[in-house]
Amino acid sequence: MQMSRLVVTVIGLSLVLLATATASAQVSRVADPDWKTPRTAFGHPDLQGLWGNKTITPTERPDSAEGRAYLSDEEMATTNQRRGDSLRAQDAAPPQRTEAGGNIGAYGSYWLDGGEGVLPTGQTSLVMDPPDGRAPIRPWAERAKAHRLATEGDDYRYMSTLDRCLSRGVPGSMLPAAYNNTHRIVQTTDHVVLQHEMIHDLRVIPLSDHPFVDERIGLWMGDARAHWEGDVLVVETRNFHDRGWLATSGAGRRLKGIPTSPAMRVTERYERVSETTIMWSVTVDDPWVYTRPWTISMPLTAEPDYVVYEYACHEGNYSIPNMLAGARMDDAAEARD
């Protein structure tokens, strides 16, 4: 028994040291060693402004990068060049006429803003812990996701909360998507406000240690409290319900459709490491859904000239009844066949 405990302790310590070394390598690529964190008028580290995180870096590590946390400088340059060539080709392509009854497609490339390259850290995935770059999802949650995605035309409750224009949740609101990847941070003496461009979600987070709301109260974006650890803003969120999704868009890949649960606890860290960069990380701890806590980490880049326009999510939400009506037409066609 004592030997087993020793082995577990050694393994746990090794994972902590590996995660620390990985985070250090990540930050070193974007941090300014001479940076002095500015202060607000009330003395807190100044994180205010518009910050973007659009990128083509995948959420989880692809098989092609197995065992590698980072791309080389040459790989980054090549990947970004290919991405640029692809975007230019899409923009130059002439419009295509769709035949009656054909697929009309989705947005043209000029409406999208999913990033012109990989993250400047060169990381091969947003997930940085576990070391394999993949979220440790329990099998039942994978099955629940598959069922939801396969039957989303049967009932509006099976549809993504993004499709329903409700909320992308936490941490979903911070995850990159195909467009609207900007976040505004505003600070007061006793609150931090996060405005997410997509679905105009707004989080007003008290800098306080007063108790969380009753655990029986579940919320789309949870109940949050913030505090400072040195120059790092730490935001702890709990009180979620089981109707949300961890990730709602296709950019979430395997995480799209994974359920949240009342047991979920989310811890975010915001640290400004240069004039133009905040390192953001989020650790998701939900023993109902995952076999262990896991972490996403990525830089947020200053976008002072960006303009956040009013967000309109298919006005009147007519898309939901239209999609359900289309699914019923598909059902009728299958019955006839």
Summary of the structure (lengths in Angstrom):
residues: 337
radius of gyration: 21.4
end to end distance: 63.5
largest distance: 72.0
contacts: 960
relative contact order: 0.17
helix: 30%
strand: 23%
